[in-house]
């Protein structure tokens, strides 16, 4: 036992004889933060404290004192240069100063480069079929079935219905500058499968064109188109056509049978359903060459090599739609092959004509004949820019020709206007503006505006950026929206059907710099469609339009509509809203700002309640009598301030 313990005892003796080493203490440093001027704000530290272990990283956040006009300007002090991304590393004692400034708005010059009425316009986008049925006799042409309970059927809305609502004052009541309608040209007659086999999908939306020289019978007659355009013009409203030059419509079973291509169909096709539809079409049949023809489209159909296929934005087939060869320089291509079986087409064969030239002529003929004022270009990024430039040049000439022939029908002296859908495009002056476009649809606004319905001052960054970018550059504008046919409806999706917020977003949209778009029904809070849509969620956004005479209309709908009418009226009255310079007047709630354009100037307050005081120094002189447009009340500027009692909707709109 002793022999076993001996080594251990020797170890203890040796260890006990080693001198004790001095203990190394952790180093700690102080972080001292001062605020200048005193009381202007505070600085929070994360982690909290003030005394930190060596090597610690501390995040500093400067916070202005609430309900004051102070704002953080910069870090100062002996160690301010060591702050990187609001973080300082503690490798010694540090002294930091948080500097705050007192906000004082700079009133800008009242002039800028904007001159076109389109720059302040309100464009009303309507899926014609879902708006209003003015002629029930045209609801089921070509053997189509009208059914409002289905996502993909025609509902009956038509050009006569739009004319009816113009005459009833619906559009002038909303102060609309232009009505953008889905393409009214003749679509494929039959249905295809929609939502991955969930429903029968007719071309009610205008994006499956079959003959660009004819009106679709569901939309009405050419006389009804003429009446629609003339009536709109007589009320000061312009008309914008949706234009599709990227693709044709799909080949439906009905159209293959109707236009001499039943050989492509398999036995029993008459009984095809959404679940077995494609099994009755022989996509490799040799007779596909007699459909549009390989000179016209890329489609990957028929015998291998008959039709080309492509890839990428310009040459690829968007969701398998037949892709027009707009880039082709080949002439002598003749008309689409199946037009030989379409006796009612107005298309005429022209020697030396390319696909692009045919499409440009067919679209601009509507301009020259009826005085269409503008185009909204669909899928612009999928067609080469040269085609869009050619379309604009031809449309501008056709518009001028129509104006010369119809001097008493013109709305104004503006040139032809063109906006476009470039998926994902924001507020950037891109190459599209050098190739025929006056405007591009602004995809960024819809998602950015939602948070401001709860805290309106959050819209300031958008207003400031838009005014500085759009209204300082000639030939540049965007079309901002809250809802769209291929994204989502704002009311049911972004604000959970909150009618109060639908009023607020109406305020925000109508006070947005640049041009704005109302998607039909935004003005009252239109809800999603309840029809089965499968995997095609876009169908949710295309529900039937409601009017105050409909049984499901509510008092909340009326209140929202009345508010939107008031806001559109104010926007239309003041070009400074869309075209002017912008300046924030205060950093505190309620949100206050001013706009200036030439002699026009306004001050707007959003989120106001009860008695609201607004500092108008540098905008209006003492003694000036001002009006709150929203309530009609008047007040006089005293000591550089004016006071109004805000309406319950939280808006004060000040004008002289």
N, C-alpha and C positions, 0 to 999 in steps of 0.2 A: 504493500500500500504506500509506504514512504517513498519507494523508488518511483511509483507512478506520479506522486505529487511534486517531486523534486523539480522537474522541468518547469512546471507552472509557477512554482514559488520563485525560481530564478527569474522568470519573465516579469513577475510583479516587482521584484527588487530592481531590475534594470529600468523598467518604466518609471518607477517612483524616483529614480535618480535623475531623469531627464528634466532640465529646467523648464518651468511653465512659460509658454509664449504669450505675449501681450495680445488681447482681443481687439480685432479690427472693427470699429464702429461704422454702421452705414452712414453715408453723408446725406444731409438734407439741406434744401435751399428754399429761400423765401421768394414768392411771386407777389409783388406789390402792383396793384392796378389802380389808377386814378381816372376819374371822369372829368372832362372839360367840355363845356362849362358845368359847374356843379349843379346837380339836379336835372341835367338834360337826359340822363339815361343811366343804365346799370350794365355791369358786365358779369355774366355767369361763367363759372369755371367748371370744367368737367375733366377729371374728378374735382369735386368741391374741396375747399380747404384754403390753401395759401402757402403751406409748407409741404414740400414734395421731395421724395427720395430721388437721388441722383439718377438721371436717365429717364425719368417719368416724362410722359407727353401729356400736355394739358391743352384742351380745346377751349378757346375763348369766344364767347358770343356777346356782341354788343347789342343791347336792346334799348331803343329810345323810350323815354317816359311816356306812358299811355296818355292819350288825349291831348298831346302837345304837337307842335309842328317841328319838333326836333327829329333829325335823322343822322345816322352814323355816317361819318365821312372817311376817317382813316385811323390807323393805329399810329401812335407816337411814342416818345420815350426812348431811353438809352438802348433798349433791346428790341425795338419795333421791327428792325430788319430781319430778325430771327424768326418772325412769325411766318409760317408757310401753310397756306390753306387753313388759316385760323388756328394753327397748332404751334405751340412752342415747346422745345425740349429743355428740361431743367438740368443744365450742366453748370449752374452757378446761380447766384442771386439775380433776380430779374426785376426790372421796373418798366411797366407798360402804361401808356396813356391811351384812353379811348376818347377820340375827339368827335363831338357831335356838332352839327350845324343847324341853324334855324331856317326852315324852308321859306323861301320867298319866290313865288312864281314869276317867271319872266314872260311878259306878254309879247308874243311874236308879231312879226309883220303880218298884215291881213291878206297878203297876196301870195299866190303860188302858181304853179304851171298848169293846173287843171282847167280845162275849158269845155270838155264834152259833157252833155247832159247825162250820158251813160255812166259817168263817174260817180253820180249821186243816186243812181237809179234803184228802184225796187222791182225785181223781176219775179214774177209769179210762175212757178213751175207746176204744170198740171199733167198727170197721166190722163189724157182725154177720156179714155174709156171708163175711168173710175170717177168722173166728175159729175156730169148731169146729162140725163137722157132727154134730148129735145125732140127726137123723132123715133118713136117706137117701131116704125115700119122698117127701119134698117138694122134691126138688132141681130138678125140671123141670116146674113147673106152667105153665099158659097156653101151652104149646108152647115154652117157653124151652129153651135148650141150656146145660147145665152143662159148663164146660171150664176147668180150672185152668191151662192153658197160655196162655190168652188174657187180655189185659188187662181187657176189658170184659164178660166173662161172669160169671154167678153161679158161685160155688165150692161152695156148700152149707152155709155157716155159718148157724145159726138159733137161735131162742130156746131150744129144747131143749138145744142145744149149750152155751149159756151156763149153763143150769141145771145141766147135768152138771158143768161146771167149778166152779160154786159148791159143789156137793155134794162134789166132790173136794178142796175146800179151797184152790183156786188163788187166789181173790180174798182170802180171809181170810189166807192165807199172805203176801200182799202188803199186808195191812192197809188194804184199800180201803174208803173211806167211801161212795162212790157209783159206780155204773156208768152211764156215758153211752153210749147206743146210738144208732146212726143210725136215722133215722125208719123205723118198722116198718110204716107204713100202705101200702096198696096202690099200687104204682107202675105206670107204663105197662107193658103186657105184652110188647111187642115191643122190637126194638133200633133204634137210630138210628146214624148214623155218628159215630165218635169219632176224635180226633187228626187232624182234617182228612182223613178218609177212610182212616185207617190200620187201623181195627178196628171190629167190631160192638160197640156200646156199649149194654148193658142197664142198667137202673136199680138195680144191686146196691147202690149207695151211699145210696139213700133220698131223693134230691133231685129225682126226677121223679114227683111224686105224681099219682095219677089219682082216687083215692077216699079221702078222709080218714076215712071212717067204717068202713073195712074194713082188716083186717090183710092184708099181702101174703102170699100162700100160700107163698112161699119162706121167710118168717120163721117160719111155723107157724100154729097155731090159736089161738083165743082162750083155750081151756083151757090151752094151753102158755104163753101170755102170763101168765095168772093164776098158774100154778105158778112161773114164773120170778120174778115180782114177790114172791109170798108167800115163796118160798125165800130170796130175797135179804134181805127184811125180817127173816126169822127169824134171819139171820146178822148183823143190824145193818147191812146194806148198803142204801142208797137207790138208786132208779132214776131216771135222767134221760132224757127223750125229746128227740131232735133235732126241732125244729119248723120247718117251712117255710111261711111265710105270704106270701112275696113273689111266688112263681110256681108254676105247675103244671108238669107234665112236658111234653115235646114231643109232637107227634102222630106216632106211629110208623105205618108202613104196616099192621102187624098190627092195631093198635087202631082205625085208621080203618075197616078191613074189618070188624072184630068189632062195632063199635058203630054200624052203619048208615050209614057215610060212604064206602063203596067207590066212590061216584060221583066222588069227588075223585081217585081213583087212575086212572092211565093203563094202557092195555093192556100186559100183560107184567109188571106190578108183582110178580107172584109170584116172578119170577126176579131181583129187584133185588139188587145187590151194593153194597159200600161205595163203589165207584167211580162207580156210576151211580144211586145211591139216590134222590137228589132229582129226577132227571129223570122219575120215575114219579109224582110228586105235583104236582097242579095247584094251586099256591098262590093262584091268583086265581079259583078256582071259587066259584060262588054258594052251594054247600052248606056252606061253612065256617061259615055263620051258625048251623048246627045242631050245631056242636061245643060248646065251652063257652058260646058266646053273647056278644055284644058288651057285655052288662051286667056280665059277669064279668071279662073280661080285655082288655088291650091287646095286639094281636098283629100288626097290619098284614097280615091275611089276607083272602082272598075278594075280592068286588067292592069297588072303591074306595069307602071311606066306611062299609063294614060294621063294621070294627073300627078303633078309634082306635090311634094310635101316640103315643108320648111321648118326652121326653128328660129327662136329668138322673138323679140318684140315685134319686129317688122315683117318677118316671113313666116312665123309660126301661126297655127290656127288657134285662135282664142276660144277656149272651151269647145273645141272641135268644130267651130263654125267655118264654113267655106271662106277662104281668105282671098280677097280680090287682089289681082296682080297690078296694083296701082303704080308700081315701079317699072313695069314693063314698057319698053319702047316699041314693041311690035305693033304694026298697023295692019289694016286689012283683015281684022279679026272677025268682022261681021257682028251681028247681034247674038245674044245668048242663044244657043241651039234650040232650047225648048220654046222660045218665042215664036217659032214656026207654027206651034200649036196654040198660040195665044193671040187670037184675032183682034182682041180689043186693045192691045198695047199701042201706045203713042210713040214708041221708040222707032226711029228711022235709021237705017244703015247708012254709015258715012265712010267713004273711002279715006284712007290715011289717018284713021282715028284710033287712039290707044284706049285701053281700059280707063285710065285716068280721065281722058278727055270726054269719053262717054258719060262717066259718072258726074263730072263737073258740069257738063251741059244739062244733064237731066235734073240736077239739083237747082241750078241757077235759073232754069226755065220757070220754076215756081216764083222766083224773085221777080223776073221780068214780066210775068203775066199778072201776078196778084199783088206785088208790092210787099213781099215778105221783108221785114226790116233787119233781120239778123239770123245767124245760125248758132246753135250750140252743137259743137262737134263731139260726137261720141268716140270713145277709144282712140283719142288723138295720138297717144304714144305708139300705137300699133300701125301707123301709116307714116311714110316718109314725109319730111317737112315740105319738100317741093310740091307735093300734092295739095297740102293745105294752102301754100302760097298761091298756087294756081286757082284753087277754089275761091279764095278771097278776091283775087284780081277779077275773075269772071263775075263774081257776085256783086262787086262794087260797080262794075260797068252795067250789069243788068238792073241794078237798083237805080242808077242814074237814068237809064233809059226809061224805066217805069215812071220815075218822077217827072221826066220831061213830058211823057204822054199823059200824066195824070196830075197836073199842077194843083188842082183843088183838093186832092186827097192826102197830101203829105202831112205828116205830123210836125216835122221841123226840117232844118237844113243839114242834119247830120248825115255822114256817110254810112254805108252798110257796116254793121257791127258783127264781130265774131268772138265767141268765147268757146272754151273747150274743156273736156274732161281728160286730164292727165293724172292718172291715179297716183295719189300721194303728194301731189303738187301743193306747195304752200305759198307764202308771200315772198316770191323770188322772181326777179325779172330774168327769165330763162330765154333760151333760143327761140321758143315759140313766138315771142313777141316780135321777132325779126322775120317771121314767116307767116304773117297774115292775121295773127291773133291780137285783139285789143284787150283781152281779158282771159284769165284762166280760173277755173273753179277752185276755190280754196278748201282743201280737204282738212286743214289743220284746225279750223275754227270750231267745228262741231265738238271735238273732244276738249278743247281748251276752255270753252265758255262755261261748262257745267258748274265748276266750283264757284263761279261768280254769282250764281243764282242764290247762294247762301251768304256770300260776302262780296257785294258788288265791287268794292275797291280792288279786288283781284283782277278785274278786267283792265286795269290801268296799263299793265305791260303790253297787252294786245293793242289797245287804242294808241298808245304812244308809238309802238313799232309800226303799226299799219299806217298811221298818219305820216310818220317820217319817211317810210319807204315808198308808199303808194303816191302820196300827194306831193312829192318833190320830184317825181320823174314823169316826164311826158311819155305817152304811149304805153303806160303800165297801169293795170288795175287787176283786181281779183273779185270773184263773186263768192261772198261768204254765206254759209248756210248753217242751220241747226239740224235739219232733217233732209234725207235724200232717199231716192227710190232704190239705191243699191248699197246703202250703209245701214241706217236705222232711223226710226222716228224718235225725236228728242223727248216728247211728252211721256210715252210709256216706258222708255228705256233708260233715259238719263236722269229723270226726276220722279220716277215712280208715280206718274199721274197726279202730280201736285199742281193744282190749278194756280195757286199763288205764284209758284215758281215759273209757270208758263207765262204769266204776265211779266215777271221780271226778265225772263229771257227775251221776250218781245221787246222790252225796253232796251236791253243790251244790244240786240241785233239791229234795231232801227237806229241806234246811235253809233254804230260801227263805221269807221272810215272805209272808203271804197264803196263798191256796189254790193247789194245784198240780195239774197234769194229767199223767197217764202215758198216752201213746198206745200202743195195744197193741203189745207186743214191745219197747218201749224197755227193759224190765226185763232183757232178755237180749242185746240187740244185734241187732234184726231188720234184715235187709238189704233193699235195694231189690228190686222185682219185676224179673224178667228178660224178661217178656212185651213184645212190640212195642207201643209206645205212640204212635208218630208224633210229633205236636207237643204232645201232652197229657202233660206231665211229672208231673202230679199222680198219674198211674197208678203211678208208681214207688213211691209211699208206701203203696200198698195191697196189698202182697204177702201171701201166705198166712202166718198165724200158725203158729209151730212150738212144739212141746212136747217135753219130755225123752224121750218115747217115739218121736219121729220120728227117722228114720235119719240126717238131716243135722245133728242136734243135736250140739254139741261140748262138750268139757270147759270151754272158755272161756265158753260160754253158761251153763253151770252156775255157774261162779264169779261171773259178773256177776249172775245172778239171785239167788244167795245174798247177795251184798253189798246189792243193792237191797232184799231182804227185811229185812235188818238195819236199813237206814236208814229204811224205811217204818215199822218197828216202833217205832223211837226217836221218830220224828215223831208217831206216833199216841199214844204214851205221854205226850208232853209238849206241852201246848197252848201253852207259851211259844214253841215254834219258829215257828209260823205267826202267832200272835196277840200275841206279846210285844214288849217294848222290846228294843232291840239296842244293844250296846256293844262296840267293838273293844278287845281287851285289850292288844295289842302291835302295833307297827309293823313288826316283823321276822318273818321266816319261822321256824317254820311259822305259818300264819294261825290266830289265836286270838280267839274272841269269846264273849260271854255273851248269854243271853236271859232275860227275866224276865216272868212273867205271874202276878199274884196270889201265891200261895205257891209256885208252880212256878218253878224256875230251873235252867238248865243251862249248862255251858261246853263249847264244841266246838273241836277242833283239827283242821285239815285240812292235809295235807302233812307230817304228823309222821313221824318215823323213830326207831327205837331208844328210848333213854331220853329222855322228854319232860317238861320241867319247866314248870309253869303257875302263874303268880302269881294267886291267888284272893283277894287282900286285898279286904275289903269285901263279899265274896260268901259265903264260909264261914269260920267261926272256926277258930283253931288247935285241933287235937284232933278235928276232925270227920272221920269216916270216909266216904270217897267211893268211888264205883264207876265204872270205865270200862265203860259199857254194852256197848261193842263186843266187849271181850274177857272181861268179867266179873270182872276183877281189881280188888282193893281197895287203897286207900292212904289214909294219914292226913295231914291238913294240918299242916305243920310250918313255922314261920317264914313263915307266909302263903303257902306254896307246897305244891304236890302234884306227885308224880312218877309217871308211868306209862310202861310200855314199850309203844310203839305197835304195833298190828297191821301186817302187811305192806301192807295196803290204805291205810295212811297216815292213819287216823282215830282220834281219841280223843274219846269222848263221855262227859263227866263229869256225874254225877248223884249226889244224896245218897241 
